[in-house]
Amino acid sequence: MIQWPKTNDVLGTTNRGNPSESGLCTLCRADCAGKCETWLSSLVGRKLLYPRDFGYVTAGSANTTAIGVNYNAIRIQGYCYGAKGIPKGLSNTPDDCIFPNVSIETTFGNKVKTKARIPVMTGALGSTFVAARYWESFAVGAALVGFPIVVGENVVGVDKKAEFKNGKVVKAPELDRRIETFLRYFDGYGAIIVQMNVEDTRNGVAEYVIDKYGDKVIIELKWGQGAKDIGGEIQVTDLEYALFLKKRGYVVDPDPTLPEVQEAFKHKAIRSFARHSRLGYTNLSDVAEVQDAFNKEVKRLRKLGYKRITLKTGSYGMEALAMSIKFASEAGLDLLTIDGSGGGTGMSPWNMMETWGVPSILLHSKAYEYASILKTNGKNVVDMAFAGGFAREDHIFKAIALGAPFVKLVCMGRAPMIPGFLGSNIEGVLKPERRAEVNGNWDKLPASVTAIGEKPEEIFASYYDVEKKVGKKEMKNIPFGAIAMWTLMDKLSAGLQQLLAGARKFSLSEISRDDIVAANRETARETGLPFITDALDESAKRILKS
């Protein structure tokens, strides 16, 4: 197993736990006092693009080689001449071809185009309590920055206050809160996407959303995710709530209706219950039946009035991957999110997360190959988003380039949750009367924060950027977690602009697979990318022989 370093002396960052390929700890805690790269970026923003202690240090890369097949074994190409995709109104002069002028806006969609200011979207933030507790920070931050956020599965089903009539939801306070929080600051960039699984479909979530919000919401079908090959899970520690979920029709493990389980819970031998969702398509036996069922559901959603429909699929394997790309393309869907193994935000069974499915880079490489087959045969190809362990600006560049021209967004699950946690913890200290409301976990600011500042205007590098957007009067209503989200996204945006400028691409739409190379032969073989010294080697030799 590849061991990623816990500390980065150049940036002054460290991981509390074991770091994963993304740079995030394998277990990311809401009460963490720092300070991984994503955590610190949520405070100081683009400053973390550069080595610390300027004027006293020199810095050199530690990553000169790459081991194994992974996104860190991809390197980004730079070029010494030319400029492509120069935004309208600018010239190809050195005065205009500067990285702040790089356009990183993107669009996705079939007939209706959805705009985003940064090519990022969140993973599905569903029925986990973390998603519910910090939703205001996540949603307000996404709306202010202008990127899509996904309401995950089961939000209606686990809501005690949701009301049903004839088996269909007629009142959904938590889902309403999720949607309306985003729409409060929505300015035409980004989107709110509501995901559906088996239970959501049975509960009539699609009907409820379209009747109340119309085309303001995108609906998403779910085939799975990269963390697990069964339905979504949450964990509950209350017997009455476990019984409530069982009555709602969920699989609850262990079964809270059994007398022996209740007795074990009473004596604290059992302290929690896992709520599981159901598997879809279990009554189907071949590809043709799956496509027929999928098309029927898409037609049903269109008949309800949905103009934008997306699909999320997991890392099942090559057949399912091909099915998702072909079916989504032929049905005219607006986006297909392909989630490779290694990602995951919820209570996925741990060893399942560790051992099942196709790792992200392998799945994404095949997705490009399969999409290219459709395109070569004259077929339209659905816009795509890649997901599965992304956190930094170089991840965004590499994933979009690996899937170019089909990939329009990078889906990040855990990374954009960190600023929500961090900002809420800071707000809970500086506004103690709101600590419970914002789910702050700290009694005082840790040294990792006070080293930066003690007031929000000092702590968050993007505080005044947000204030400029919303105005001084409205600033009091903006959660600190949303300010932290803006700050993180500002760092990612600036870093992505720099990488694109170095590749001489001044619009995101110009990015291509020619902009990345493989750092080892194994990665070259599995991804179809050229090995680093093979790329442009023939051109180099022509120069020498001319």
N, C-alpha and C positions, 0 to 999 in steps of 0.2 A: 504493500500500500504506500502511495506517495504521502509523505509527511510535509505539510505546508508550514512555514515558519510562523511562530506565535508573535514575533515582534518585528517591527520595521523601524530601525534606528534612524533612518533618513527622514521619515515622516514623523517620528515620535509617537507611533501608534503601537498598540499591543492588544492581543486577544485575551479575554478572560478565560475562555475555554479552548477546546481544540479547534483550530481553524480548518475550514473546508476549502475546496478549490476556489470558491467564490471570494474567500477572504473573510467571510463571516464565521463566527463560532458555530459549531454544529448545533449547539443549544443556545439560542439567543434569548436573554431574559429581559422582561420589561423593566425590571428594577436595576439594570446594569448601570454602574457608575463610570463606564468607559474602559478603554477607549480604542476600539478598532477603527479602521479607516472610515467606515461609513458613519459610525457614531460621531467621530470628531469632525467629519465633513458637514454634519448637520448643524454644527456650531460655527465653524470658521470658513466653510464654503470653499471657494476656489483657491484660497491660500494653501490648501492641502494638496494642490497639484505640484507643489514645489518643495524641495528639501528645507528643513528647519534651520534656524540660526544662521541666516545669510550673513556673510562677512567674516564668519569664524570657522566655516567648514568647507570642505570639498566633498563631493558625493559621487560614487560610481555604482553602476548596476551590479546587483548580485545575481541577476537572472540571465546569465549568458548562455545557458543550456537548458533544455527542457527534456523531461523524462516522461515517457508514456504518451498515450493519446488523450488529449484534453485541450480545453480552450487556451490554457497557458502555453501549449506547444504550438500555438499559431502566433506568427509575428506579422506586424503591420509594415507594409511597404511604404517607403518614401521616395520621392522623385525630385530631381534637381532642376527641372524646367517644366514649363507649361502651366495651364490653369483651365479647369473645366467647370461648367455649371456656375459661371459668375452671375450673381443675382442681377436682376434688371436695374439699370441705372448706374451700374458700376463698370469699370474698364478692367483690362488685364494688366494694369500697371501695378508696380509694387505698392503704390499708395492705396489702392483699392483692394488688392489681394492680401488682406490681413485676416488673421483668424477670427476677430470679432465680427467680420462681415460674412462668415460662413453661415448659410441657412441650414438649420437642422429641423425645420418644420417638415412634417410628413402628413400624408393623407392615406386613408384606407377605405375600401368599400367598393361595391359593384355599381349600382345605379345611383346611390346616394353616398357622397363622399363625406367622411368624417375627418376633421382637421385636428392635429395635435402640434403643440409648439416644440415638443421634445419627443423623440421616437421611443417613448417608454409607456408602458401600461402596468397597472398592478396585477398581481395574481388575484385569484378569487378569494375575497375576504368574506367568509360565510358565517356559519353558526358557531364558530369558535368564540369564546368569551373575550379573547384578546381583540378580535375584530369589532365586537360590540362596544367594548370599553373605550377604544381609541378611535372609533369611527369618525368623530367630528374632526379630529386632526387629519386623518387620512383623506377624508372627502373634501374638506375645505382646502387642504393643501393641493390636492389634485385639480380642483376647480380653478384655483388661483393661478397655478402654473399652466394648466391647460393640457392635461393628458388623461386618458381613459382610466377609470377605476371600475372594478368588477365586484358586484355584490354576489357572493358565492351561494352555494346551495344551502337549502334547509333553513333559511332565515325565518320563513313563515312557520314551518313545522315545529320549531322549538320555542316559538313565542307564546308564552302563557296567555297573553292578552289578545292573541289572534282569535277571530270568531269565524265559524263555519256555518254554512247553510246547505243542506243536501250534499255534504262532503266537499263543498267548494268554499274557499276563503272569501269572506265578505268584508272583513276588517283585519288589517295587518299593520299595527302601529310601528313595529320595529322596521319592517320593510319600508314603510312610508318615511320614517325618520332617516333611513339610509339614503333614499332617493332625494328627498327634499333638502337634506343638508348639502348635497352636491349641487343641486339646481340653484340654491340660494346665491352662489357665486359663479355659476356657469356663464361664460361670456362668448360661447360659440366655438371654443377650442376644448378638445377632450370629449368625454362621453361618460354616461353612467350605463353600465351593462349589468343586466340581471340574469344570473345563471339558473338553469333548471336541471334537476335530476329526476329520478323516478317519482319520489314523493312530491316534489314541487309540481310535476305535471298532473299527478292525481289530485293535488290540492287546488288546482286551478289558478296557479300563480300567473301564468301568461294572460289569462282572461282578466284577472284583477288589475294587472299592471297596464294593459292596453286601454282598459276602460277608464282608468284614473289619470294616466299620464300620456297616452297617445304615443306619438312618434318621438317624444323626448327621451325615451328609453330604448336601448338595444336589448334584444333578448338573446340568450346564449344557450345552446344545447350542450350537454356535457357527456363525453364518452369516458373521461377519466383524467388522471393527472400523473405526473412523474414520481409522486411519492408513494403510490400504492396501487394495487390492482383490484381493490374492492372499494365499496362505497365510503363516503366520508365519515369521520368519527369525531365525536366530542366526548369529554369525560365529565361526569356529574358526581357530586358528593352528597346529594340529598336524595333520600329514598322516595319522598313524595314526588320529586321532580322526575326521578327515574320511572316511577309508575305512570306519571303523566305522559312521558315520552312513549312508553310502551302502549298506552291507550291511544296515542296519536298514530300508532301504526308502525313505529320504528322497531328495529332489532335492538334490544338492550341486553348487554352481557356483563355480569350474569343476570339471569332472568329475575327481575325484582318481584314478580308475582309469586315465586316459590317460597313456601314457609321457611325452608332451611336457609335460603339466601337472606331472608328478612331477619332470621335469628342470628346469622353470622354478622349481618350489618349491625344489629343491636349490640353485639359483643365486640364490635370493631375488628373482627377478623376480616371482614370485607369493608372497605372504606370508600369505594367509588365504583361507578358503573360506566361502561363504554356504550355510547349510542352509535349505531351503525346505520348507514343507508343501504338500500337494496341495489343489486346488480341489474343493469338493463339488458335487454335483448336475450334473456335466457330462454325464451320460447322460440328463438330463431336458430336455424341449423346450417345456413349457408350464406354466401355473400349476396346472392340475389335477393334473399329474404330481408337481409339487413338494409340493402339499398331501397327496397320497396317501403319498408317501415320508416326509414329516414326521410324519404321523399314525401310520404304521407304526412309526417309530422311537420315538415317544412311548409307544405301546402296548407295545413291546418293553421299554422302561425300566420301565414300570409293572409289567409281568409279572415283571421281575427283583426288584421290591420297592420301587422308589423312590416315596416319598410326596410328594416335592418336586422339581420339575423346572423349570428356567429356560431362557431363550433369550437369547443375545447376538447382536445384529445390527449391521451397520455402515452406512455412509452411501451405499448403492448407488443410491438414487433412489426415486421415489414408488411405483412398482409393488411393489418389494421391501419398502418400509416398510409399505404396506397389507397385504401378505401376512403379514408378521411379526406385526402387530397382530391381524389376523383369525384366523390359524392358532393363535397362542398363546392367544387368548381362547377359541376354540372347543375347543381341546384341554385347557382347564382348567389351563394352566401357572401357576406361582406368581409369576413375575417376567419381564419383558421389558426388557432393557437396550438402549437405543438410543444408539449412539455416533456422534456427528457428526464430520465431518472437522476436523482440527486437533489432535486428541489423539494419543496413542501413546507407548508406553514402550520398545519394543524396537528392533530394527535394521531398521526399515522403510526401503525405498528412499526417499531424501530427496525427490527431485522428485516421486515418487508421493504422498508425504505432503503436499507443497505444492500439488499440482494436481488430485488426484482427489476425487470425491465431493461431498457436500452439506455445507456448513458447519453447525456445530452448531445455531445459532439457527433457521436455515431448516428443517432436518430436524425439530427439536423442535416448531416451530410447526405443521408439517404433521401430526406425530404426534398433537398435541392435536386437530386438525381431524378426522383420520380416526377417532380413538377416540370423538369426540363423535358422529360419524355412526353408529357401532355402538350407542352408548348410546341415541341418539334412536330407533333401530329396535328398541329393547327387548332388545338383546344385552348379555351380560356383557362387561366389558372387563378384560383382564389388568392387574394392577398393573405399573407401569413404573418404570424408573430412567433418568435422562438422563445421558449422558456426553459428554465432548469438550472438554477445556480448562478445567476448574474447579479453583479453588484457595482461594477466600476464602469467608467467611460470606455475603457478598452474592450470590455466585454460587449458593450453596445455596438461598437464598431465592428468587432470580429463576427458577431452573430449576424448582423445585417449583411456584411460582406459575404459571409459563407453562404447565405441564402439568397443573395442578390440575383435577379431583380425582384424576387417574389416577396421577400421579407420587408415589411414596412415598420415594424415595431419590435422592441424587445420587452418581454413580459418579466417583471421582477416581483417576486413574492415577498421574501423576508426583508430585503434591503430597505424599501420605502416605509416599512413599519417601524424601523429604528428611530427615525426622527419623530414619529408620533409618540413613542415611548419617552424619548429623551425630553422633548418639549413639554410633555405632560408632567413629568417629574419636576422639571424646573418651575413650571407654573404652579404646581402644588406647594412648593416652598415659598415662592415670592407672593403667591396669593393663597394663603392658608385657608381662607374661607371657601375656596373652590377645590381644595385638595381631593375631597371625596368625589366631587362632580367630575373632575378631570382624571381621576384614578392615578393621582400622583403617589409614588412609592417612597419618596425621600422626606426626612424630617429637616434636613439642611443640605445646602449645596456642597457636593464633594469638592475636593481640591482640584480634580480634573476640570471642573467648571469654573471655580473661582480664580483659577490661573488665567482664565480668559476675561472674566468680568463678573459683576455681581448684580447688574440690572439687565433686563432684556435688551435694551438698546446697546449694551456693551457685549453681551454674550453672543447674540446672533448677528453674523456678518450681513445678513440680508434684511435686517429689521426695517431699515428705511426704504428698501426696495418694495417691500410689502406695503408699507405705509403710503408710498407714492401711488400704488395701485388702488388701494381701497379708501384712502383718505384718513386724516388724523382722527376724525370722529368715529369712523367704523373700526379703527384699529383695536379699540377696546374689546370688540367682539371676536377678534381673530384668535383662535387657540394657539398657544405657543408651539404646539406640535405641528401646526400648519406652517408657521414661520420657519421651523426647523426643516420641514419638507421642502419649502422653497429654497432654503440654503443648500441642502444636499443636491437638489436638482440644478441649482446654479453651478455647482462644482462639476457635476456630470456634463452639463451643457458646455461649459467652457473647455473641459477636457476633450470632449468629443469634437468641438470646433477646432481645437489644436491638432488633433489627429487627422481630421479631414483636410485641414490646410496643408499639413505635411505631405499628404497624398495628392495634393494639388486638386482637390475636389471641393468646390465652394458651395455646393448644394448637396444635401443628403442623397437626393435621387441619383447622383452620379456615382455613388459607391458601387464597386463591383468586386467579383472574386479575384480580379487581378491585383487588388489592393492588399491581399494577405497571402502568406506563404507558410509552409510547414517547417518547423524547426528541427524535426527529425524524420527519418525515412518512414517510420511506422505511421506517423500522423499523415504524411503525404499519401501513403497507400490507402488509408481508411477514408480520408476526406476528399481525395481527388485533387488536392492542391499540389502545386509543384513544391519540391524541396527547395529550400531557401536559395541555394546556389545554382539550382537549375532554372529558376525564374529569370527570364531575360538573358539567359546565357548565350543563346544563339545571336541575339541582337548585339551583345557585347563583343562576340567574336567577329561579327560583320564589321564592327567599328575598327577593330584591330587589323583586319585584313584589307580594309578599304584604302 
